[in-house]
Amino acid sequence: MVDIQPLSRLKEQDILALNEAHVRETSHLEPAEYQAMVAGAFYACGVAPAQAFLIAFDETADYKSPNFLWFRDRYQSFAYIDRVITAESARGQGLARALYNDLFAKARALGKPCVTCEVNIDPPNPGSDAFHARMGFSEVGTGVLKSGKLVRYMVKQLA
């Protein structure tokens, strides 16, 4: 069983270091930005000691990410996965799957009809593509970010 904990219980510097190790797939976070994200998140949990974490927002969040706004323009109610990272040393242990399932349970309990996310097309992220397909996500659109990244918008409908 995976011991999922609120990010507030994990060491901030360890989570920021894990994020920085995967900045190509996500984006850099300053401590104040990270703290604001956690404070405003619908879901902000991880696995100690900074083996994996997931931050998600719902449609009520005051969040300016273009990917989040894409979903907010199209969906009345949802939970949006902003970032999920698993440390290289912890891959294959089911940590991301456990975090996603925990998020799905919270979203269902609070009446969210779907969970959304984006996956990079360019630069490619085949591991994330395969993972999201296994978790039941389907593509609902694409977008080009200011950075030049091409992304695939994905949705998992919750029963």
MIVEX-660368 format. One record per residue (C-alpha): residue in three letters; residue number from 1; x, y, z. Coordinates in steps of 0.05 Angstrom, whole numbers, plus 5000, padded with zeros to 4 digits. Layout:
rotor code->ALA	pos->NUM	X->X	Y->Y	Z->Z
...
END
This chain:
rotor code->MET	pos->1	X->5000	Y->5000	Z->5000
rotor code->VAL	pos->2	X->5025	Y->5070	Z->4981
rotor code->ASP	pos->3	X->5027	Y->5121	Z->5038
rotor code->ILE	pos->4	X->4997	Y->5183	Z->5006
rotor code->GLN	pos->5	X->5004	Y->5246	Z->5047
rotor code->PRO	pos->6	X->4985	Y->5319	Z->5037
rotor code->LEU	pos->7	X->5043	Y->5358	Z->5008
rotor code->SER	pos->8	X->5042	Y->5403	Z->5069
rotor code->ARG	pos->9	X->5071	Y->5343	Z->5108
rotor code->LEU	pos->10	X->5129	Y->5333	Z->5059
rotor code->LYS	pos->11	X->5193	Y->5374	Z->5056
rotor code->GLU	pos->12	X->5183	Y->5431	Z->5008
rotor code->GLN	pos->13	X->5255	Y->5432	Z->4985
rotor code->ASP	pos->14	X->5252	Y->5358	Z->4967
rotor code->ILE	pos->15	X->5188	Y->5368	Z->4926
rotor code->LEU	pos->16	X->5219	Y->5428	Z->4891
rotor code->ALA	pos->17	X->5282	Y->5388	Z->4876
rotor code->LEU	pos->18	X->5240	Y->5332	Z->4846
rotor code->ASN	pos->19	X->5202	Y->5383	Z->4804
rotor code->GLU	pos->20	X->5267	Y->5414	Z->4780
rotor code->ALA	pos->21	X->5294	Y->5345	Z->4760
rotor code->HIS	pos->22	X->5235	Y->5341	Z->4712
rotor code->VAL	pos->23	X->5230	Y->5413	Z->4690
rotor code->ARG	pos->24	X->5232	Y->5394	Z->4616
rotor code->GLU	pos->25	X->5166	Y->5358	Z->4624
rotor code->THR	pos->26	X->5133	Y->5408	Z->4671
rotor code->SER	pos->27	X->5161	Y->5477	Z->4689
rotor code->HIS	pos->28	X->5205	Y->5510	Z->4740
rotor code->LEU	pos->29	X->5174	Y->5529	Z->4807
rotor code->GLU	pos->30	X->5198	Y->5582	Z->4855
rotor code->PRO	pos->31	X->5182	Y->5568	Z->4929
rotor code->ALA	pos->32	X->5129	Y->5623	Z->4933
rotor code->GLU	pos->33	X->5096	Y->5597	Z->4869
rotor code->TYR	pos->34	X->5096	Y->5526	Z->4896
rotor code->GLN	pos->35	X->5066	Y->5549	Z->4962
rotor code->ALA	pos->36	X->5010	Y->5586	Z->4926
rotor code->MET	pos->37	X->4996	Y->5525	Z->4882
rotor code->VAL	pos->38	X->4990	Y->5480	Z->4942
rotor code->ALA	pos->39	X->4946	Y->5530	Z->4980
rotor code->GLY	pos->40	X->4898	Y->5537	Z->4921
rotor code->ALA	pos->41	X->4898	Y->5464	Z->4899
rotor code->PHE	pos->42	X->4838	Y->5418	Z->4896
rotor code->TYR	pos->43	X->4888	Y->5361	Z->4909
rotor code->ALA	pos->44	X->4961	Y->5366	Z->4931
rotor code->CYS	pos->45	X->4990	Y->5301	Z->4955
rotor code->GLY	pos->46	X->5054	Y->5261	Z->4950
rotor code->VAL	pos->47	X->5092	Y->5200	Z->4973
rotor code->ALA	pos->48	X->5150	Y->5212	Z->5022
rotor code->PRO	pos->49	X->5206	Y->5224	Z->5019
rotor code->ALA	pos->50	X->5191	Y->5263	Z->4955
rotor code->GLN	pos->51	X->5184	Y->5199	Z->4913
rotor code->ALA	pos->52	X->5123	Y->5226	Z->4876
rotor code->PHE	pos->53	X->5072	Y->5282	Z->4878
rotor code->LEU	pos->54	X->5009	Y->5307	Z->4843
rotor code->ILE	pos->55	X->4978	Y->5376	Z->4844
rotor code->ALA	pos->56	X->4909	Y->5386	Z->4815
rotor code->PHE	pos->57	X->4860	Y->5444	Z->4812
rotor code->ASP	pos->58	X->4785	Y->5447	Z->4802
rotor code->GLU	pos->59	X->4745	Y->5496	Z->4760
rotor code->THR	pos->60	X->4739	Y->5546	Z->4817
rotor code->ALA	pos->61	X->4815	Y->5556	Z->4823
rotor code->ASP	pos->62	X->4846	Y->5624	Z->4812
rotor code->TYR	pos->63	X->4899	Y->5595	Z->4766
rotor code->LYS	pos->64	X->4924	Y->5626	Z->4702
rotor code->SER	pos->65	X->4957	Y->5566	Z->4667
rotor code->PRO	pos->66	X->4936	Y->5567	Z->4594
rotor code->ASN	pos->67	X->4923	Y->5492	Z->4598
rotor code->PHE	pos->68	X->4878	Y->5499	Z->4658
rotor code->LEU	pos->69	X->4841	Y->5557	Z->4624
rotor code->TRP	pos->70	X->4831	Y->5514	Z->4561
rotor code->PHE	pos->71	X->4792	Y->5464	Z->4604
rotor code->ARG	pos->72	X->4755	Y->5518	Z->4643
rotor code->ASP	pos->73	X->4730	Y->5548	Z->4577
rotor code->ARG	pos->74	X->4701	Y->5480	Z->4557
rotor code->TYR	pos->75	X->4680	Y->5443	Z->4620
rotor code->GLN	pos->76	X->4633	Y->5466	Z->4675
rotor code->SER	pos->77	X->4662	Y->5421	Z->4729
rotor code->PHE	pos->78	X->4728	Y->5383	Z->4730
rotor code->ALA	pos->79	X->4792	Y->5368	Z->4767
rotor code->TYR	pos->80	X->4854	Y->5388	Z->4727
rotor code->ILE	pos->81	X->4921	Y->5354	Z->4738
rotor code->ASP	pos->82	X->4973	Y->5409	Z->4733
rotor code->ARG	pos->83	X->5033	Y->5366	Z->4748
rotor code->VAL	pos->84	X->5050	Y->5295	Z->4769
rotor code->ILE	pos->85	X->5122	Y->5272	Z->4778
rotor code->THR	pos->86	X->5152	Y->5207	Z->4800
rotor code->ALA	pos->87	X->5226	Y->5203	Z->4818
rotor code->GLU	pos->88	X->5267	Y->5160	Z->4770
rotor code->SER	pos->89	X->5286	Y->5115	Z->4828
rotor code->ALA	pos->90	X->5213	Y->5103	Z->4846
rotor code->ARG	pos->91	X->5185	Y->5088	Z->4777
rotor code->GLY	pos->92	X->5148	Y->5022	Z->4767
rotor code->GLN	pos->93	X->5123	Y->5019	Z->4839
rotor code->GLY	pos->94	X->5052	Y->5044	Z->4823
rotor code->LEU	pos->95	X->5061	Y->5111	Z->4858
rotor code->ALA	pos->96	X->5031	Y->5153	Z->4802
rotor code->ARG	pos->97	X->4974	Y->5103	Z->4794
rotor code->ALA	pos->98	X->4960	Y->5108	Z->4868
rotor code->LEU	pos->99	X->4960	Y->5184	Z->4867
rotor code->TYR	pos->100	X->4913	Y->5185	Z->4806
rotor code->ASN	pos->101	X->4866	Y->5135	Z->4838
rotor code->ASP	pos->102	X->4865	Y->5177	Z->4902
rotor code->LEU	pos->103	X->4850	Y->5239	Z->4862
rotor code->PHE	pos->104	X->4795	Y->5202	Z->4823
rotor code->ALA	pos->105	X->4763	Y->5181	Z->4889
rotor code->LYS	pos->106	X->4764	Y->5252	Z->4916
rotor code->ALA	pos->107	X->4737	Y->5281	Z->4851
rotor code->ARG	pos->108	X->4680	Y->5229	Z->4849
rotor code->ALA	pos->109	X->4663	Y->5242	Z->4923
rotor code->LEU	pos->110	X->4657	Y->5317	Z->4908
rotor code->GLY	pos->111	X->4615	Y->5307	Z->4845
rotor code->LYS	pos->112	X->4667	Y->5323	Z->4792
rotor code->PRO	pos->113	X->4647	Y->5289	Z->4727
rotor code->CYS	pos->114	X->4717	Y->5285	Z->4699
rotor code->VAL	pos->115	X->4792	Y->5293	Z->4710
rotor code->THR	pos->116	X->4832	Y->5330	Z->4658
rotor code->CYS	pos->117	X->4906	Y->5339	Z->4640
rotor code->GLU	pos->118	X->4953	Y->5354	Z->4583
rotor code->VAL	pos->119	X->5010	Y->5312	Z->4557
rotor code->ASN	pos->120	X->5067	Y->5339	Z->4515
rotor code->ILE	pos->121	X->5067	Y->5320	Z->4442
rotor code->ASP	pos->122	X->5130	Y->5361	Z->4428
rotor code->PRO	pos->123	X->5174	Y->5349	Z->4464
rotor code->PRO	pos->124	X->5146	Y->5279	Z->4463
rotor code->ASN	pos->125	X->5130	Y->5241	Z->4527
rotor code->PRO	pos->126	X->5115	Y->5169	Z->4506
rotor code->GLY	pos->127	X->5115	Y->5144	Z->4578
rotor code->SER	pos->128	X->5062	Y->5194	Z->4597
rotor code->ASP	pos->129	X->5021	Y->5177	Z->4535
rotor code->ALA	pos->130	X->5021	Y->5103	Z->4553
rotor code->PHE	pos->131	X->5006	Y->5116	Z->4626
rotor code->HIS	pos->132	X->4946	Y->5161	Z->4611
rotor code->ALA	pos->133	X->4919	Y->5111	Z->4561
rotor code->ARG	pos->134	X->4922	Y->5056	Z->4614
rotor code->MET	pos->135	X->4887	Y->5103	Z->4664
rotor code->GLY	pos->136	X->4829	Y->5113	Z->4616
rotor code->PHE	pos->137	X->4843	Y->5183	Z->4589
rotor code->SER	pos->138	X->4824	Y->5202	Z->4518
rotor code->GLU	pos->139	X->4846	Y->5261	Z->4475
rotor code->VAL	pos->140	X->4796	Y->5319	Z->4468
rotor code->GLY	pos->141	X->4841	Y->5371	Z->4435
rotor code->THR	pos->142	X->4910	Y->5399	Z->4423
rotor code->GLY	pos->143	X->4944	Y->5465	Z->4436
rotor code->VAL	pos->144	X->5009	Y->5504	Z->4424
rotor code->LEU	pos->145	X->5037	Y->5541	Z->4485
rotor code->LYS	pos->146	X->5077	Y->5606	Z->4483
rotor code->SER	pos->147	X->5139	Y->5564	Z->4498
rotor code->GLY	pos->148	X->5128	Y->5526	Z->4432
rotor code->LYS	pos->149	X->5107	Y->5462	Z->4467
rotor code->LEU	pos->150	X->5053	Y->5424	Z->4431
rotor code->VAL	pos->151	X->5005	Y->5390	Z->4480
rotor code->ARG	pos->152	X->4949	Y->5339	Z->4477
rotor code->TYR	pos->153	X->4889	Y->5355	Z->4522
rotor code->MET	pos->154	X->4862	Y->5292	Z->4556
rotor code->VAL	pos->155	X->4799	Y->5275	Z->4596
rotor code->LYS	pos->156	X->4779	Y->5216	Z->4639
rotor code->GLN	pos->157	X->4705	Y->5212	Z->4651
rotor code->LEU	pos->158	X->4687	Y->5190	Z->4722
rotor code->ALA	pos->159	X->4630	Y->5141	Z->4732
END
